[in-house]
Amino acid sequence: MADTRPIGVFDSGLGGLTAVRVLRRILPEENLVYFGDTARVPYGGRSRETLLKYARQDLRFLRSRDLKAVLVACGTVSTTSLDTLQAENDLPIVGVVEPTCRRALAVTRRRRVGMIATLASVRSGAYEAALRRLDPQVDVLCRPCPLFVPLVENGRFERGDVVIETVAREYLSPLLEWGADTLILGCTHYPLLEDVLADICGPGVTLVSAGEESAFELKRLLTARGLRAPDGRRGEAEYYVSDQPEDFERIASVFLQEPVHHAARRIDIDKY
Ligand code: DGL
């Protein structure tokens, strides 16, 4: 039976909109509710306890709606809190780690996979563990890139921007010297850096983006469980944030790569 209940999607800020962009493309008939915790971004340097507290609140807010599934469009929450969220909730919850690692292993030629993400994600060891579980022969090198999220949130992500190019070159050089042939962008803010990163890596390195792969995983899951909305309709997307939403339309249109005409609504996340 067709199911038109919305899919909940959340991130620490607006980076998770890169996953929404893919969802809108591959599941245009679905209704989406997005929450970006803009009052508390970035999550990437915080402790596990704080991240779990934030993730629970984010999910509790989304679950004030009758959802059919959730996409955790945040690498940092996926690497540190996904198991707990799945154990505490009675609906399907998809994170970014597992689908992204499967994709990286499908495209790597020499089984040398690099991974960049926030400090909390790298510290968790989650990407490394998943890659090794799926392929014990794989070589993995993970590096934190703590300056990427603030630079992206401040619009410094375009080709030719000397600040982002300098920082990216410095972060990527150990991975390139090590000989990565595949690079996982383990944080959902990073797809905006794809041009800059691809220029530095060159054609010998395949980039795999976390938000994109998890959107495909969610589609497979909804299809397998008979939870898809009927074809031929256009789903609605609603956006919520936890800080002032004034600039939302402009920034969101960059992440979604399409004009955004509806404003986001602000909620008080401390109530959840
Ligand atoms: N988009 C979040 C992630 O995927 C950004 C983390 C942050 O807020 O620092 O990890």
py3Dmol code that shows the C-alpha trace and the ligand (Angstrom):
import py3Dmol

protein = """\
ATOM      1  CA  MET A   1       0.000   0.000   0.000  1.00  0.00           C
ATOM      2  CA  ALA A   2       1.282   3.489  -0.844  1.00  0.00           C
ATOM      3  CA  ASP A   3       2.477   5.481   2.135  1.00  0.00           C
ATOM      4  CA  THR A   4       2.518   9.288   1.935  1.00  0.00           C
ATOM      5  CA  ARG A   5       3.797   9.910   5.462  1.00  0.00           C
ATOM      6  CA  PRO A   6       6.912  12.101   5.326  1.00  0.00           C
ATOM      7  CA  ILE A   7      10.560  11.071   5.614  1.00  0.00           C
ATOM      8  CA  GLY A   8      12.426  12.946   8.359  1.00  0.00           C
ATOM      9  CA  VAL A   9      15.928  14.199   7.575  1.00  0.00           C
ATOM     10  CA  PHE A  10      18.269  15.992   9.952  1.00  0.00           C
ATOM     11  CA  ASP A  11      21.755  17.444  10.207  1.00  0.00           C
ATOM     12  CA  SER A  12      23.692  19.746  12.500  1.00  0.00           C
ATOM     13  CA  GLY A  13      23.069  22.559  10.025  1.00  0.00           C
ATOM     14  CA  LEU A  14      22.387  22.893   6.352  1.00  0.00           C
ATOM     15  CA  GLY A  15      24.962  20.359   5.052  1.00  0.00           C
ATOM     16  CA  GLY A  16      22.334  17.618   5.162  1.00  0.00           C
ATOM     17  CA  LEU A  17      20.521  19.462   2.373  1.00  0.00           C
ATOM     18  CA  THR A  18      23.053  17.845   0.019  1.00  0.00           C
ATOM     19  CA  ALA A  19      21.292  14.554   0.862  1.00  0.00           C
ATOM     20  CA  VAL A  20      17.869  16.206   0.426  1.00  0.00           C
ATOM     21  CA  ARG A  21      18.973  17.314  -3.060  1.00  0.00           C
ATOM     22  CA  VAL A  22      19.533  13.664  -4.011  1.00  0.00           C
ATOM     23  CA  LEU A  23      16.309  12.531  -2.306  1.00  0.00           C
ATOM     24  CA  ARG A  24      14.281  15.115  -4.265  1.00  0.00           C
ATOM     25  CA  ARG A  25      15.822  13.778  -7.465  1.00  0.00           C
ATOM     26  CA  ILE A  26      15.440  10.036  -6.855  1.00  0.00           C
ATOM     27  CA  LEU A  27      12.218  10.116  -4.765  1.00  0.00           C
ATOM     28  CA  PRO A  28      10.351  13.185  -6.098  1.00  0.00           C
ATOM     29  CA  GLU A  29       6.984  11.838  -4.926  1.00  0.00           C
ATOM     30  CA  GLU A  30       7.974  11.704  -1.250  1.00  0.00           C
ATOM     31  CA  ASN A  31       7.133  14.295   1.414  1.00  0.00           C
ATOM     32  CA  LEU A  32      10.155  15.430   3.428  1.00  0.00           C
ATOM     33  CA  VAL A  33      10.586  17.196   6.744  1.00  0.00           C
ATOM     34  CA  TYR A  34      14.082  18.607   7.259  1.00  0.00           C
ATOM     35  CA  PHE A  35      15.564  19.834  10.505  1.00  0.00           C
ATOM     36  CA  GLY A  36      18.889  21.698  10.637  1.00  0.00           C
ATOM     37  CA  ASP A  37      20.201  22.404  14.122  1.00  0.00           C
ATOM     38  CA  THR A  38      21.607  25.773  13.073  1.00  0.00           C
ATOM     39  CA  ALA A  39      21.731  27.072  16.644  1.00  0.00           C
ATOM     40  CA  ARG A  40      24.266  24.407  17.631  1.00  0.00           C
ATOM     41  CA  VAL A  41      26.262  23.770  14.421  1.00  0.00           C
ATOM     42  CA  PRO A  42      29.053  22.647  14.182  1.00  0.00           C
ATOM     43  CA  TYR A  43      28.698  19.249  15.875  1.00  0.00           C
ATOM     44  CA  GLY A  44      32.067  17.978  14.661  1.00  0.00           C
ATOM     45  CA  GLY A  45      34.242  18.797  17.687  1.00  0.00           C
ATOM     46  CA  ARG A  46      31.771  17.761  20.393  1.00  0.00           C
ATOM     47  CA  SER A  47      31.830  14.787  22.768  1.00  0.00           C
ATOM     48  CA  ARG A  48      29.820  11.592  22.238  1.00  0.00           C
ATOM     49  CA  GLU A  49      27.496  12.417  25.170  1.00  0.00           C
ATOM     50  CA  THR A  50      26.669  15.852  23.797  1.00  0.00           C
ATOM     51  CA  LEU A  51      26.177  14.481  20.294  1.00  0.00           C
ATOM     52  CA  LEU A  52      23.793  11.791  21.532  1.00  0.00           C
ATOM     53  CA  LYS A  53      21.833  14.371  23.532  1.00  0.00           C
ATOM     54  CA  TYR A  54      21.534  16.630  20.462  1.00  0.00           C
ATOM     55  CA  ALA A  55      20.677  13.731  18.150  1.00  0.00           C
ATOM     56  CA  ARG A  56      17.910  12.520  20.481  1.00  0.00           C
ATOM     57  CA  GLN A  57      16.410  16.004  20.615  1.00  0.00           C
ATOM     58  CA  ASP A  58      16.621  16.410  16.821  1.00  0.00           C
ATOM     59  CA  LEU A  59      14.870  13.100  16.320  1.00  0.00           C
ATOM     60  CA  ARG A  60      12.256  13.796  19.002  1.00  0.00           C
ATOM     61  CA  PHE A  61      11.353  17.018  17.200  1.00  0.00           C
ATOM     62  CA  LEU A  62      11.051  15.233  13.846  1.00  0.00           C
ATOM     63  CA  ARG A  63       9.009  12.468  15.450  1.00  0.00           C
ATOM     64  CA  SER A  64       6.440  14.999  16.628  1.00  0.00           C
ATOM     65  CA  ARG A  65       5.296  14.313  13.041  1.00  0.00           C
ATOM     66  CA  ASP A  66       4.063  10.906  11.911  1.00  0.00           C
ATOM     67  CA  LEU A  67       7.152   9.807   9.965  1.00  0.00           C
ATOM     68  CA  LYS A  68       7.683   6.595   8.034  1.00  0.00           C
ATOM     69  CA  ALA A  69      11.503   6.690   8.065  1.00  0.00           C
ATOM     70  CA  VAL A  70      14.458   8.876   9.000  1.00  0.00           C
ATOM     71  CA  LEU A  71      17.660   9.749   7.184  1.00  0.00           C
ATOM     72  CA  VAL A  72      20.432  10.892   9.496  1.00  0.00           C
ATOM     73  CA  ALA A  73      22.060  13.244   6.989  1.00  0.00           C
ATOM     74  CA  CYS A  74      24.922  14.034   9.340  1.00  0.00           C
ATOM     75  CA  GLY A  75      28.171  12.101   9.296  1.00  0.00           C
ATOM     76  CA  THR A  76      28.941  13.093  12.856  1.00  0.00           C
ATOM     77  CA  VAL A  77      25.654  11.783  14.280  1.00  0.00           C
ATOM     78  CA  SER A  78      25.806   8.677  12.077  1.00  0.00           C
ATOM     79  CA  THR A  79      29.292   7.749  13.287  1.00  0.00           C
ATOM     80  CA  THR A  80      28.629   8.314  16.978  1.00  0.00           C
ATOM     81  CA  SER A  81      24.934   7.802  17.773  1.00  0.00           C
ATOM     82  CA  LEU A  82      23.215   5.762  15.058  1.00  0.00           C
ATOM     83  CA  ASP A  83      23.048   2.422  16.927  1.00  0.00           C
ATOM     84  CA  THR A  84      21.455   4.070  19.959  1.00  0.00           C
ATOM     85  CA  LEU A  85      18.920   5.988  17.868  1.00  0.00           C
ATOM     86  CA  GLN A  86      17.997   2.790  16.013  1.00  0.00           C
ATOM     87  CA  ALA A  87      17.630   0.839  19.265  1.00  0.00           C
ATOM     88  CA  GLU A  88      15.432   3.535  20.840  1.00  0.00           C
ATOM     89  CA  ASN A  89      13.090   4.106  17.908  1.00  0.00           C
ATOM     90  CA  ASP A  90      10.560   1.848  16.226  1.00  0.00           C
ATOM     91  CA  LEU A  91      10.958   3.145  12.667  1.00  0.00           C
ATOM     92  CA  PRO A  92      13.623   2.623  10.002  1.00  0.00           C
ATOM     93  CA  ILE A  93      16.613   4.962  10.480  1.00  0.00           C
ATOM     94  CA  VAL A  94      19.323   5.143   7.816  1.00  0.00           C
ATOM     95  CA  GLY A  95      22.751   6.641   8.490  1.00  0.00           C
ATOM     96  CA  VAL A  96      25.515   7.546   6.079  1.00  0.00           C
ATOM     97  CA  VAL A  97      28.391   5.234   7.041  1.00  0.00           C
ATOM     98  CA  GLU A  98      27.478   1.779   5.772  1.00  0.00           C
ATOM     99  CA  PRO A  99      26.074   2.740   2.335  1.00  0.00           C
ATOM    100  CA  THR A 100      29.033   5.045   1.690  1.00  0.00           C
ATOM    101  CA  CYS A 101      31.574   2.370   2.585  1.00  0.00           C
ATOM    102  CA  ARG A 102      29.852  -0.176   0.320  1.00  0.00           C
ATOM    103  CA  ARG A 103      30.034   2.287  -2.560  1.00  0.00           C
ATOM    104  CA  ALA A 104      33.715   3.099  -1.893  1.00  0.00           C
ATOM    105  CA  LEU A 105      34.581  -0.600  -1.928  1.00  0.00           C
ATOM    106  CA  ALA A 106      32.712  -1.037  -5.198  1.00  0.00           C
ATOM    107  CA  VAL A 107      34.758   1.662  -6.949  1.00  0.00           C
ATOM    108  CA  THR A 108      38.245   1.332  -5.427  1.00  0.00           C
ATOM    109  CA  ARG A 109      40.777  -0.186  -7.836  1.00  0.00           C
ATOM    110  CA  ARG A 110      43.696  -0.808  -5.475  1.00  0.00           C
ATOM    111  CA  ARG A 111      41.716  -1.104  -2.205  1.00  0.00           C
ATOM    112  CA  ARG A 112      43.289   2.080  -0.875  1.00  0.00           C
ATOM    113  CA  VAL A 113      40.468   4.151   0.542  1.00  0.00           C
ATOM    114  CA  GLY A 114      40.943   7.567   2.121  1.00  0.00           C
ATOM    115  CA  MET A 115      38.233   9.167   4.256  1.00  0.00           C
ATOM    116  CA  ILE A 116      37.838  12.773   5.391  1.00  0.00           C
ATOM    117  CA  ALA A 117      35.270  13.937   7.938  1.00  0.00           C
ATOM    118  CA  THR A 118      34.832  15.885  11.166  1.00  0.00           C
ATOM    119  CA  LEU A 119      37.012  15.225  14.183  1.00  0.00           C
ATOM    120  CA  ALA A 120      34.232  13.371  16.027  1.00  0.00           C
ATOM    121  CA  SER A 121      33.619  11.097  13.028  1.00  0.00           C
ATOM    122  CA  VAL A 122      37.300  10.243  12.612  1.00  0.00           C
ATOM    123  CA  ARG A 123      37.720   9.711  16.355  1.00  0.00           C
ATOM    124  CA  SER A 124      34.773   7.295  16.407  1.00  0.00           C
ATOM    125  CA  GLY A 125      36.563   4.930  14.003  1.00  0.00           C
ATOM    126  CA  ALA A 126      33.164   4.088  12.471  1.00  0.00           C
ATOM    127  CA  TYR A 127      34.126   4.440   8.787  1.00  0.00           C
ATOM    128  CA  GLU A 128      37.306   2.447   9.264  1.00  0.00           C
ATOM    129  CA  ALA A 129      35.470  -0.320  11.152  1.00  0.00           C
ATOM    130  CA  ALA A 130      32.722  -0.552   8.518  1.00  0.00           C
ATOM    131  CA  LEU A 131      35.223  -0.669   5.628  1.00  0.00           C
ATOM    132  CA  ARG A 132      37.251  -3.420   7.310  1.00  0.00           C
ATOM    133  CA  ARG A 133      34.136  -5.401   8.206  1.00  0.00           C
ATOM    134  CA  LEU A 134      32.993  -5.285   4.579  1.00  0.00           C
ATOM    135  CA  ASP A 135      36.490  -6.021   3.192  1.00  0.00           C
ATOM    136  CA  PRO A 136      39.206  -7.156   5.612  1.00  0.00           C
ATOM    137  CA  GLN A 137      41.855  -6.597   2.891  1.00  0.00           C
ATOM    138  CA  VAL A 138      41.184  -2.885   2.419  1.00  0.00           C
ATOM    139  CA  ASP A 139      43.754  -0.226   3.389  1.00  0.00           C
ATOM    140  CA  VAL A 140      42.170   2.787   5.042  1.00  0.00           C
ATOM    141  CA  LEU A 141      43.478   6.222   6.006  1.00  0.00           C
ATOM    142  CA  CYS A 142      41.126   8.659   7.785  1.00  0.00           C
ATOM    143  CA  ARG A 143      41.854  12.349   8.357  1.00  0.00           C
ATOM    144  CA  PRO A 144      39.831  15.009  10.171  1.00  0.00           C
ATOM    145  CA  CYS A 145      39.217  18.311   8.358  1.00  0.00           C
ATOM    146  CA  PRO A 146      37.885  20.564  11.138  1.00  0.00           C
ATOM    147  CA  LEU A 147      38.073  23.804   9.139  1.00  0.00           C
ATOM    148  CA  PHE A 148      35.911  22.575   6.260  1.00  0.00           C
ATOM    149  CA  VAL A 149      32.467  22.938   7.904  1.00  0.00           C
ATOM    150  CA  PRO A 150      32.947  26.558   9.070  1.00  0.00           C
ATOM    151  CA  LEU A 151      34.445  27.502   5.687  1.00  0.00           C
ATOM    152  CA  VAL A 152      31.554  25.914   3.786  1.00  0.00           C
ATOM    153  CA  GLU A 153      28.974  27.520   6.100  1.00  0.00           C
ATOM    154  CA  ASN A 154      30.667  30.862   5.351  1.00  0.00           C
ATOM    155  CA  GLY A 155      30.442  30.423   1.608  1.00  0.00           C
ATOM    156  CA  ARG A 156      34.155  29.667   1.086  1.00  0.00           C
ATOM    157  CA  PHE A 157      33.794  26.558  -1.065  1.00  0.00           C
ATOM    158  CA  GLU A 158      34.233  27.654  -4.646  1.00  0.00           C
ATOM    159  CA  ARG A 159      36.992  26.852  -7.090  1.00  0.00           C
ATOM    160  CA  GLY A 160      39.512  29.732  -7.116  1.00  0.00           C
ATOM    161  CA  ASP A 161      38.922  30.651  -3.450  1.00  0.00           C
ATOM    162  CA  VAL A 162      42.472  30.795  -2.157  1.00  0.00           C
ATOM    163  CA  VAL A 163      41.491  30.110   1.467  1.00  0.00           C
ATOM    164  CA  ILE A 164      39.636  26.859   0.842  1.00  0.00           C
ATOM    165  CA  GLU A 165      42.145  25.705  -1.769  1.00  0.00           C
ATOM    166  CA  THR A 166      45.077  26.216   0.629  1.00  0.00           C
ATOM    167  CA  VAL A 167      43.320  24.434   3.499  1.00  0.00           C
ATOM    168  CA  ALA A 168      42.155  21.587   1.261  1.00  0.00           C
ATOM    169  CA  ARG A 169      45.622  21.068  -0.221  1.00  0.00           C
ATOM    170  CA  GLU A 170      47.082  20.793   3.251  1.00  0.00           C
ATOM    171  CA  TYR A 171      44.393  18.352   4.462  1.00  0.00           C
ATOM    172  CA  LEU A 172      44.577  16.165   1.354  1.00  0.00           C
ATOM    173  CA  SER A 173      48.327  15.955   0.882  1.00  0.00           C
ATOM    174  CA  PRO A 174      48.907  13.057   3.366  1.00  0.00           C
ATOM    175  CA  LEU A 175      46.099  11.090   1.698  1.00  0.00           C
ATOM    176  CA  LEU A 176      47.508  11.690  -1.767  1.00  0.00           C
ATOM    177  CA  GLU A 177      51.070  10.843  -0.703  1.00  0.00           C
ATOM    178  CA  TRP A 178      49.703   7.649   0.836  1.00  0.00           C
ATOM    179  CA  GLY A 179      48.187   6.774  -2.549  1.00  0.00           C
ATOM    180  CA  ALA A 180      44.420   6.819  -1.974  1.00  0.00           C
ATOM    181  CA  ASP A 181      42.566   5.896  -5.172  1.00  0.00           C
ATOM    182  CA  THR A 182      39.158   6.564  -3.588  1.00  0.00           C
ATOM    183  CA  LEU A 183      38.202   9.347  -1.203  1.00  0.00           C
ATOM    184  CA  ILE A 184      35.103   9.188   0.980  1.00  0.00           C
ATOM    185  CA  LEU A 185      33.633  12.606   1.754  1.00  0.00           C
ATOM    186  CA  GLY A 186      32.374  11.466   5.136  1.00  0.00           C
ATOM    187  CA  CYS A 187      30.601  14.681   6.092  1.00  0.00           C
ATOM    188  CA  THR A 188      27.472  15.960   4.367  1.00  0.00           C
ATOM    189  CA  HIS A 189      28.906  19.473   4.057  1.00  0.00           C
ATOM    190  CA  TYR A 190      31.709  18.291   1.802  1.00  0.00           C
ATOM    191  CA  PRO A 191      29.873  17.745  -1.515  1.00  0.00           C
ATOM    192  CA  LEU A 192      29.991  21.540  -1.902  1.00  0.00           C
ATOM    193  CA  LEU A 193      33.764  21.176  -2.029  1.00  0.00           C
ATOM    194  CA  GLU A 194      33.663  18.565  -4.770  1.00  0.00           C
ATOM    195  CA  ASP A 195      35.169  20.827  -7.472  1.00  0.00           C
ATOM    196  CA  VAL A 196      37.984  22.022  -5.229  1.00  0.00           C
ATOM    197  CA  LEU A 197      38.739  18.514  -3.955  1.00  0.00           C
ATOM    198  CA  ALA A 198      38.555  16.934  -7.426  1.00  0.00           C
ATOM    199  CA  ASP A 199      41.035  19.516  -8.791  1.00  0.00           C
ATOM    200  CA  ILE A 200      43.510  18.740  -6.000  1.00  0.00           C
ATOM    201  CA  CYS A 201      43.053  14.951  -6.174  1.00  0.00           C
ATOM    202  CA  GLY A 202      43.203  14.708  -9.965  1.00  0.00           C
ATOM    203  CA  PRO A 203      41.499  12.090 -12.133  1.00  0.00           C
ATOM    204  CA  GLY A 204      43.157   9.116 -10.378  1.00  0.00           C
ATOM    205  CA  VAL A 205      41.007   9.494  -7.249  1.00  0.00           C
ATOM    206  CA  THR A 206      37.287   8.705  -7.179  1.00  0.00           C
ATOM    207  CA  LEU A 207      35.223  10.820  -4.763  1.00  0.00           C
ATOM    208  CA  VAL A 208      32.343   9.127  -2.918  1.00  0.00           C
ATOM    209  CA  SER A 209      29.871  11.350  -1.127  1.00  0.00           C
ATOM    210  CA  ALA A 210      28.141  10.240   2.077  1.00  0.00           C
ATOM    211  CA  GLY A 211      24.780  11.965   1.678  1.00  0.00           C
ATOM    212  CA  GLU A 212      24.249  10.694  -1.844  1.00  0.00           C
ATOM    213  CA  GLU A 213      24.838   7.038  -1.040  1.00  0.00           C
ATOM    214  CA  SER A 214      22.572   7.119   2.003  1.00  0.00           C
ATOM    215  CA  ALA A 215      19.741   8.613  -0.076  1.00  0.00           C
ATOM    216  CA  PHE A 216      19.993   5.621  -2.434  1.00  0.00           C
ATOM    217  CA  GLU A 217      20.022   3.272   0.570  1.00  0.00           C
ATOM    218  CA  LEU A 218      16.848   4.881   1.903  1.00  0.00           C
ATOM    219  CA  LYS A 219      15.154   4.408  -1.469  1.00  0.00           C
ATOM    220  CA  ARG A 220      16.053   0.693  -1.463  1.00  0.00           C
ATOM    221  CA  LEU A 221      14.734   0.310   2.063  1.00  0.00           C
ATOM    222  CA  LEU A 222      11.405   2.061   1.376  1.00  0.00           C
ATOM    223  CA  THR A 223      10.924  -0.041  -1.750  1.00  0.00           C
ATOM    224  CA  ALA A 224      11.747  -3.318   0.039  1.00  0.00           C
ATOM    225  CA  ARG A 225       9.311  -2.542   2.874  1.00  0.00           C
ATOM    226  CA  GLY A 226       6.481  -1.298   0.657  1.00  0.00           C
ATOM    227  CA  LEU A 227       6.694   2.211   2.152  1.00  0.00           C
ATOM    228  CA  ARG A 228       6.942   4.258  -1.081  1.00  0.00           C
ATOM    229  CA  ALA A 229       4.521   7.086  -1.885  1.00  0.00           C
ATOM    230  CA  PRO A 230       2.582   6.681  -5.138  1.00  0.00           C
ATOM    231  CA  ASP A 231       4.385   7.629  -8.370  1.00  0.00           C
ATOM    232  CA  GLY A 232       3.369  10.642 -10.418  1.00  0.00           C
ATOM    233  CA  ARG A 233       2.835  13.076  -7.554  1.00  0.00           C
ATOM    234  CA  ARG A 234       5.178  15.840  -6.386  1.00  0.00           C
ATOM    235  CA  GLY A 235       6.039  15.586  -2.715  1.00  0.00           C
ATOM    236  CA  GLU A 236       6.293  18.591  -0.419  1.00  0.00           C
ATOM    237  CA  ALA A 237       9.385  19.587   1.543  1.00  0.00           C
ATOM    238  CA  GLU A 238       9.204  21.454   4.844  1.00  0.00           C
ATOM    239  CA  TYR A 239      12.258  22.990   6.480  1.00  0.00           C
ATOM    240  CA  TYR A 240      12.853  23.706  10.162  1.00  0.00           C
ATOM    241  CA  VAL A 241      15.870  25.251  11.869  1.00  0.00           C
ATOM    242  CA  SER A 242      16.775  26.060  15.467  1.00  0.00           C
ATOM    243  CA  ASP A 243      18.208  29.558  14.891  1.00  0.00           C
ATOM    244  CA  GLN A 244      17.105  32.623  12.968  1.00  0.00           C
ATOM    245  CA  PRO A 245      16.016  31.469   9.513  1.00  0.00           C
ATOM    246  CA  GLU A 246      16.486  34.794   7.648  1.00  0.00           C
ATOM    247  CA  ASP A 247      19.282  33.724   5.392  1.00  0.00           C
ATOM    248  CA  PHE A 248      17.899  30.243   4.940  1.00  0.00           C
ATOM    249  CA  GLU A 249      16.549  30.649   1.402  1.00  0.00           C
ATOM    250  CA  ARG A 250      19.844  31.918   0.016  1.00  0.00           C
ATOM    251  CA  ILE A 251      22.065  29.368   1.743  1.00  0.00           C
ATOM    252  CA  ALA A 252      19.664  26.479   1.200  1.00  0.00           C
ATOM    253  CA  SER A 253      19.500  27.195  -2.527  1.00  0.00           C
ATOM    254  CA  VAL A 254      23.287  26.777  -2.672  1.00  0.00           C
ATOM    255  CA  PHE A 255      23.147  23.387  -0.937  1.00  0.00           C
ATOM    256  CA  LEU A 256      20.095  22.203  -2.889  1.00  0.00           C
ATOM    257  CA  GLN A 257      21.347  23.693  -6.180  1.00  0.00           C
ATOM    258  CA  GLU A 258      17.878  25.007  -6.978  1.00  0.00           C
ATOM    259  CA  PRO A 259      16.003  28.160  -5.989  1.00  0.00           C
ATOM    260  CA  VAL A 260      14.294  27.845  -2.608  1.00  0.00           C
ATOM    261  CA  HIS A 261      11.164  29.961  -2.276  1.00  0.00           C
ATOM    262  CA  HIS A 262       9.734  28.800   1.000  1.00  0.00           C
ATOM    263  CA  ALA A 263      11.181  30.015   4.244  1.00  0.00           C
ATOM    264  CA  ALA A 264      12.282  27.736   7.040  1.00  0.00           C
ATOM    265  CA  ARG A 265      10.420  27.784  10.315  1.00  0.00           C
ATOM    266  CA  ARG A 266      12.261  28.238  13.579  1.00  0.00           C
ATOM    267  CA  ILE A 267      11.636  25.844  16.458  1.00  0.00           C
ATOM    268  CA  ASP A 268      12.923  25.765  20.020  1.00  0.00           C
ATOM    269  CA  ILE A 269      14.975  22.555  20.109  1.00  0.00           C
ATOM    270  CA  ASP A 270      15.373  22.778  23.893  1.00  0.00           C
ATOM    271  CA  LYS A 271      11.715  21.843  24.219  1.00  0.00           C
ATOM    272  CA  TYR A 272      12.425  18.373  22.805  1.00  0.00           C
TER     273      TYR A 272
END
"""
ligand_1 = """\
10
DGL
N 27.121 17.726 8.134
C 27.767 17.341 9.380
C 28.454 15.993 9.172
O 28.096 15.342 8.217
C 28.643 18.481 9.767
C 29.272 18.286 11.074
C 29.375 19.506 11.930
O 28.366 20.091 12.249
O 30.509 19.766 12.339
O 29.280 15.545 9.929
"""
view = py3Dmol.view(width=600, height=400)
view.addModel(protein, "pdb")
view.setStyle({"model": 0}, {"cartoon": {"style": "trace"}})
view.addModel(ligand_1, "xyz")
view.setStyle({"model": 1}, {"stick": {}})
view.zoomTo()
view.show()
